[in-house]
Amino acid sequence: MNLTQKLTRTQFLPPLLLFIAAALFLLPGLLPPEGHAIGAHDMRGLFYPWLELVRSSLLHGRVPFWDDALFAGYPFLANPQVAFFYPLTWLAILPPLNIGISLYLLVHLWLAGLGMYYFVKEQGTGFKGQGSPFTIHYSPFTI
């Protein structure tokens, strides 16, 4: 698309509809109470405490190089699952953590559907393939 072209409704509408669909799907858990997070056991038992450590360390002006809360400690920042340098992790830790994790999951679900939409569109499947992003949104594997 040329930079001088304006976005038409057909270009603007699918990403918006996919975002609304993802938000409606996650709506019951988008604003959980403090101390709770949307997600299953891994989110609550592993990622929530990690993100809490990152957030509290940064609020105190420290980079969390080391986590001494587990056994004798381990190099926290070197753990790839912490994803400290992943841009969307910052989306999760900037607001309060319960809302940040919801935003984190919402954006990932939206990007997955959006990627599927543009992939199917590029493959030339036509109208029949336009519903495939919803298979990504609502599949048990993604959820």
C-alpha positions in Angstrom: 0.0 0.0 0.0 1.3 3.4 -0.9 1.7 5.8 2.0 -0.4 8.4 0.2 -3.4 6.0 0.0 -6.1 6.3 2.6 -7.3 3.2 4.4 -10.6 2.1 3.1 -13.3 0.6 5.2 -12.5 -2.9 3.9 -8.9 -2.5 5.0 -9.8 -1.0 8.4 -12.8 -3.2 9.3 -11.3 -6.7 9.6 -8.6 -5.7 12.2 -11.2 -3.8 14.2 -13.7 -6.7 14.1 -11.0 -9.2 15.1 -10.1 -7.0 18.1 -13.7 -6.7 19.2 -14.1 -10.5 18.8 -11.0 -11.1 21.0 -12.1 -8.5 23.5 -15.6 -10.0 23.7 -14.2 -13.5 24.2 -12.0 -12.4 27.0 -14.5 -9.9 28.5 -15.4 -11.9 31.6 -11.8 -11.9 32.7 -10.5 -8.6 31.3 -10.8 -6.7 34.6 -10.0 -9.2 37.3 -9.7 -8.1 40.9 -6.3 -7.2 42.4 -4.1 -10.2 42.9 -5.9 -12.3 40.3 -5.2 -12.8 36.6 -6.9 -14.2 33.6 -5.3 -17.5 32.6 -4.8 -21.0 33.8 -2.3 -22.6 36.2 0.9 -21.5 34.4 -0.2 -17.9 34.3 -1.1 -17.8 38.0 1.6 -20.0 39.4 4.6 -19.0 37.2 4.2 -16.0 35.0 2.2 -13.8 37.4 5.0 -14.0 40.1 7.7 -13.4 37.5 5.9 -10.4 36.1 5.3 -9.2 39.7 9.0 -9.5 40.4 9.9 -7.5 37.2 7.3 -4.8 37.9 8.3 -4.4 41.6 12.0 -4.4 40.7 11.6 -1.7 38.1 9.4 0.4 40.4 12.3 0.3 42.9 14.8 1.3 40.2 16.5 -2.1 39.9 16.8 -4.5 37.0 15.9 -8.0 38.1 19.2 -9.8 37.2 18.8 -12.4 40.0 15.9 -14.1 41.7 16.7 -15.2 45.2 13.2 -16.5 46.0 13.8 -19.9 44.5 16.3 -22.3 46.1 19.6 -20.4 46.4 18.7 -18.1 43.6 19.1 -18.2 39.8 19.8 -15.7 37.0 16.4 -14.3 36.5 17.0 -12.1 33.5 18.7 -14.9 31.6 15.6 -17.0 31.8 14.0 -16.8 28.3 10.5 -17.5 29.6 10.6 -14.2 31.6 10.7 -12.4 28.2 12.1 -9.3 29.8 13.1 -7.7 26.5 9.9 -8.7 24.7 8.0 -5.5 23.9 4.6 -6.9 24.9 5.9 -7.9 28.3 6.2 -4.2 29.0 2.5 -3.8 28.1 1.8 -6.3 30.9 4.0 -4.6 33.6 3.2 -0.9 33.0 -0.4 -0.9 34.2 -1.5 -2.7 37.4 -0.5 -6.4 36.8 -4.0 -7.9 36.9 -5.0 -5.5 34.0 -1.7 -5.7 32.3 -1.8 -9.5 31.9 -5.3 -9.2 30.4 -4.0 -6.6 27.9 -1.1 -8.9 27.2 -3.4 -11.8 26.4 -5.8 -9.7 24.4 -3.1 -8.2 22.2 -1.7 -11.7 21.6 -5.0 -13.2 20.7 -5.8 -10.2 18.4 -2.4 -10.5 16.7 -2.9 -14.3 16.1 -6.3 -13.7 14.5 -4.9 -10.8 12.5 -2.0 -12.9 11.3 -4.3 -15.6 10.2 -6.6 -13.2 8.4 -3.8 -11.7 6.4 -2.3 -15.2 5.7 -5.6 -16.5 4.4 -6.2 -13.3 2.4 -2.7 -13.7 0.8 -3.5 -17.3 -0.1 -6.5 -16.1 -2.1 -9.1 -18.3 -0.4 -11.8 -15.7 -0.9 -14.8 -15.3 1.3 -14.9 -18.9 2.6 -11.5 -18.5 4.3 -12.3 -15.2 6.0 -13.7 -17.0 9.0 -10.5 -18.8 9.8 -9.2 -16.1 12.2 -12.0 -17.1 14.5 -10.7 -20.7 14.6 -7.5 -19.2 16.0 -9.4 -17.1 18.5 -11.6 -19.8 19.8 -9.5 -23.0 19.4 -8.7 -24.9 22.6 -5.0 -24.9 21.7 -4.8 -21.1 21.7 -6.9 -20.7 24.8 
